[in-house]
Amino acid sequence: MVVGFLKSLDYYIIIIYVFSLLGITAYFRLPKERRKQRVNKFVAGSLALVSFYESLAYFLVSLHTVNAWVYLLFFHHFAVYLNLAIIQEFVLNKKRKWIIRGFILVHIVFSGLPLLLGIIPINDNGEYSSILGSTFIIVSCWIFFYELVLDDRYLAIKPIRFSGFWLITSLLFLFSGSFMILISYSYLINNYLEMYYVVIEVTRTSAMIFYAFCFITLANWKGYFQTQTPVSYE
Amino acid sequence: MSEIESQYLVFLFGGIFFALLMTLFVVGIVFAHQQRQLRNKQKLDQVKAEYEKTILNTEFEIQQQTLSYVGRELHDNIGQLLSLAKLYLNSSKPEKLAEGKEYINEIIREVRSLSKSLNLDWVESISLEKFVENELNKIQSTGFCEIHLEAQGTIEDLSKDQKLILIRVIQECLNNILKHAHPSKIQVKISASQKSIQILDDGKGFNPAVASKGSGMANLKKRMETIGGKFSLESEVGKGTKIELILPAN
């Protein structure tokens, strides 16, 4: 069983393990006050979650068992909530923060609960949940970019040295890619399976970029990156 | 080339396009942000230059006013005291000589007090309440009208520049009242908790909607805004004028 699992590991999950291990270690090495910051907790949580569900998914593959439910539950639900939580931490306007929190609530009501109640089958390919989640994440990313460019409080920040900018940019591209793939999922699976795997690689690369930025945010060598938003409302 | 190979190629180019799109997006956002930073910096420089200009103008006006005050004091007060001192000191009577010496001491005190008013350090040492009180006392001493000061608390957290401008604005408001309103009573209310100064008169008032020939009011408003404060005016013909100065929140 263990040997089968180890054999199933590929470059993607190894890279995810490396970033998660380094990122979580970096999180615990952060000064106490920075460890208490919610954004750092969410980013570390995101790394822990991805390594957990990817391990579970790979483990199920090694047992030749269906693993679609793992991605449906963890990637299309828990990861979406964590990512939305990360984005809302970088949004300054209180109303817009609540809009993003509202997205989480709407996703729970219209996707999380139906999944829990069995209305959405547990081995569903997750098109519905993912489209809902990706749309909310893409809209939330645009809310952040709108503020970054137009809000005066972001004037003093250099986007290149602002970890929020990189985290949210990589999230935007990860979920834009995943959105496009899920729209064409049924068509690709039924007609061009090889092509589907190629497309999956694009999403995996985007995901690796995102988790790399998660690690960089937590490591923040010599304070190069600014992790705090200029004004915190709460 | 097989169908799958051509599809791989399509996705390779798709991937490159995706990466390019991401790069363009990042560059675009950074560029838009930098442009905004640049515009903001130019705006800040402009505001700073305007602020410095206002401070310089205010300092100049206060210095001019101080010089004319010193001139008046030298002529009307110290000149008179010197003449008296000369008269007494020329006398042979010892009691007159002692009085002459007393005059000399008074002249020294007056000159010291005048020399203090020649530089603007007094702005820092005087409280806003004391300044208003002095100005109102000056008005009352002319017998022009009745005055009333109501001060609640002490306004403390103002920088020298902010105080300088406020002093000038208050002076200008009082001058305007004396010049144009012909009131029987001037009332000044200072509230430290609300950070406001109200200047009220029961003079002839005017219609604020009618544009005035001068730029006095606009200047006062601009000056208050320069230090982060606010200027508001309410007036009605025959019912006097109420000016409110909201002080900057430091």
Interface residues (C-beta under 8 A of the other chain):
Chain A: F145 L148 V149 L150 D152 Y154 L155 P159 I160 F165 T169 L172 F173 G177 Y192 E194 M195 V198 V199 V202 T205
Chain B: I4 Q7 Y8 F11 G14 G15 F18 M22 F25 V26 I29 V30 A32 H33 R36 Q37 N40
